Amino acid sequence: MEKRNAYLNKLHENLTEYNAKLVEMKAKVAGVGADMKAEYLAQVENLERKRDDLVVKYGQLKESSEHAWDDVKVGTEKTWSELKDSIEKAVARFK
């Protein structure tokens, strides 16, 4: 149970971090040239959808039984990894 709680806490911390990065990215929209603004906003919206998917997975993980934990965790880790990679790429691209 301790490992489960530690994992959930780490996931929650990452969600908080990702939310902060998304807020930061949205704030930078004003400084983006008109030619890139649509692409930048589309990227932010895509990241928000991925973040929302992770929030859903996080909720499922919190509610999962001991038997379902491993299966739900695998899906959560995949979603988590996709969001992390996407945010890192977007931040690097729009620096």
C-alpha positions in Angstrom: 0.0 0.0 0.0 2.9 2.3 0.7 4.2 1.9 -2.8 0.8 2.7 -4.2 0.5 5.9 -2.2 4.0 7.0 -3.1 3.2 6.4 -6.8 -0.1 8.3 -6.5 1.7 11.2 -4.8 4.4 11.3 -7.5 1.8 11.3 -10.2 -0.1 14.1 -8.4 3.1 16.1 -8.2 3.7 15.6 -11.9 0.2 16.7 -12.7 0.8 19.9 -10.8 4.1 20.5 -12.6 2.5 19.8 -16.0 -0.4 22.2 -15.2 2.1 24.9 -14.3 4.0 24.4 -17.6 0.8 24.6 -19.6 -0.1 27.9 -17.8 3.3 29.2 -18.6 3.0 28.1 -22.3 -0.4 29.8 -22.6 1.1 33.0 -21.1 3.7 33.0 -23.9 1.1 33.0 -26.7 1.2 36.8 -26.7 4.9 36.8 -27.5 4.5 34.4 -30.4 4.4 35.8 -33.9 1.1 35.7 -35.8 2.4 33.1 -38.2 3.1 30.6 -35.3 0.3 31.5 -33.0 -2.2 29.0 -34.4 0.3 26.2 -34.3 1.3 27.1 -30.7 -2.3 27.2 -29.5 -3.0 23.9 -31.2 0.0 22.4 -29.5 -1.2 23.8 -26.1 -4.7 22.4 -26.7 -3.3 19.0 -27.6 -1.2 19.0 -24.4 -4.3 19.9 -22.4 -6.2 17.0 -23.8 -3.3 14.7 -22.9 -3.2 16.2 -19.4 -7.0 15.6 -19.1 -6.5 12.0 -20.1 -3.9 11.6 -17.4 -6.2 13.1 -14.9 -8.8 10.5 -15.8 -6.2 7.7 -15.5 -5.1 9.1 -12.2 -8.7 9.0 -10.9 -9.1 5.4 -12.2 -5.8 4.5 -10.5 -6.9 5.9 -7.2 -10.2 4.0 -7.3 -8.8 0.7 -8.6 -8.8 -2.4 -6.6 -5.7 -4.3 -5.7 -6.4 -6.7 -8.6 -6.9 -4.0 -11.2 -4.1 -1.8 -9.9 -1.4 -3.3 -12.2 -3.5 -3.1 -15.3 -4.6 0.5 -14.7 -1.0 1.5 -13.7 0.3 0.3 -17.1 -2.2 2.5 -19.0 -1.5 5.4 -16.7 2.3 5.1 -17.2 1.8 5.1 -21.0 -0.4 8.3 -20.8 2.1 9.9 -18.3 5.0 9.2 -20.6 3.2 10.5 -23.6 2.3 13.8 -21.8 5.8 14.2 -20.4 7.5 13.7 -23.8 5.0 16.0 -25.6 5.5 18.8 -23.1 9.2 18.5 -23.3 9.1 18.7 -27.1 6.7 21.6 -27.1 8.7 23.6 -24.6 11.9 23.0 -26.6 10.2 23.9 -29.9 8.7 27.1 -28.7 11.5 28.5 -26.5 
